[in-house]
């Protein structure tokens, strides 16, 4: 379960900060796709975190991630 993965350290929770909402407002208008609000917020949190990979089954979110999260590998590829 999700709780077990967090307890084992396989997953980590990252808090959503006010600055993430500001990043969404600043960044989303420059993207070449219509990413949903919640998906954009996930991208904002990812952008300020030390991630190396971003995984999503949502093709539009992966496309937005490939534009926003430069240098981060999107899985599966766009």
N, C-alpha and C positions, 0 to 999 in steps of 0.2 A: 504494500500500500504506500501511498504518498508519505504518510507519517513515518513508516519504517525507513523509507529512503532518506528522509530528513534526519532521523535519529542516527542512522549509520554514517551520515556525512556525505552521502552520494548526491544529495541536493541541498541547496542553501536558499533560505528565504532572504529576499532583499526588499527593504521597505521602499514604498513609494513616497517621494518627497515633493514638496511644493515646486521645487525647481524642475521636476520631471514634467509637470503640467506646462510650465513655461517653455521647456524644450519642445514639447509637442506643438504649441502655438507658433513657435519660431521656425520649426523644421518642416512640418507637414506641408505647408503651402509650396515648398520647393521640390517636393517629390513628384515623380512622373506617374503616380498611381493614386487611387482613392482608398487609402488605408483607413480602416475603422478606428474610432476613438480609443477603444480598449487595446487594440493591437498597437496603435501608435504609442500608448502609454507603456506597454511592454518594451517597445523599442527604445523609448527614452531611458527607462531603467537599465536596459542592456548597454546603452551608449555610455553611461557613467560608471559602469561596472567593469571589472577586469575579466571580461569573457573573451574566449577565443573562437567559440562556435555559437551559432544561433540556429536552433531547430524549430521548424514549424511545418505543419501539414497544409497551411493556408498559403497558396501561391502568391496572393497579393501581398501578404505580410512578408514573405521571403523577398519579393521584389522590392518592397519598401526597405527592408533590412539591408539588401545589397547596396542601396543608394545611401542610406543613413549610416550604417555601421561599416565604414570603409576599413578594410584590413581584417574584417571578421568573416570567417567562413560560414556561409549559410548552408544548412543541411535540411533536406536534400537541396542540391543546386537548383538555381532558378532556371 
